[in-house]
């Protein structure tokens, strides 16, 4: 089994990132429960991802027309498509998530590789059976968390049948409650990781 971990734990706290702690709880439990699994990490904070502008899109479309998905233009999409399971970790920013994660999504959304169209609509071509979205935020979670809704819909587009998420919220409301809130969320992440 191959787990793809998409690390978007961007934080001024650096190694003390609360999102990183939540992701770490999930990944540790996953590795303990799946000792033979391979984990591959994509660290978005260290990548130089660019938005898909016309020149890049034209190159990609020309390659797609020949079903030539082996080049660097499709590297992230190939990696995502081949994963057996996916975990995405990102803080709750500006009602969704950091912009670099949106750019990553542009790179993995590749017609003919991660999804395709038929007469009845979009069909996913990704191998993963599950995706976990792990997030933290200063406020309490809203019922229509846009980051959660976005990834839930992406799972449907990519053909990933099961979506799970853990949100550690309210972290900026009362500093005294942060350890308890984080521990409760990390325990939820550990439970998810064990049975993922």
Steps between C-alpha positions, in 0.01 A plus 500: 500500500624849413383799704547840338535773760441852366667727756365854486575571869598859432542684828705773659530259792735284290548160668240600762230513233172374641403358160832313490425355845158381383649346186777340705244331727319359196815385320657339810186297565474409131862377488459297821187332364642450149867407552550394138353819353712754319442871568594749231498868598437805284615807695321796344684753716831409335377465140502778244155432358370746246137559402397347169540783251427481124846381381504213751137414427569490125796263554288279725210495256731404212639212707150395609394485136770237442432329836862582588476529877862402577658847512557742788178688419308201637737383777280605793185368332666161434614480862151586631326264258719204605463536879296239689404753769545875542533730801492877455594732788441876480400777738163673465588830330268763360200265504681212328876425489832655387520597132788263426263209566264638237791516255588138587139404425533664158803281431332174605173572319595349166235394251586158363715409800327572833150529348320490166164591350233277354154584371358481852766725657830484683656169609804463727807298411696513826601181677451626858209358695517765776610858560545662840495879533667625819460864595529744789348842553474785745119503491254216554415296192214632292242256364598589143880507537611586146824302522308189603234549232767560236689177579179303529403608148852435369476144635181451298669642189810283544299184575617468862202337673569588864574843648584562866607815679622609840488866600664646810307822550463786743876518551518880516194557720641403840874424529439297815287248310746440213673191650168325567356593161813381323512174695136424419558568129826303499323204658238518224782511245671200663176300493457585131862411424470160670202391292586682177 
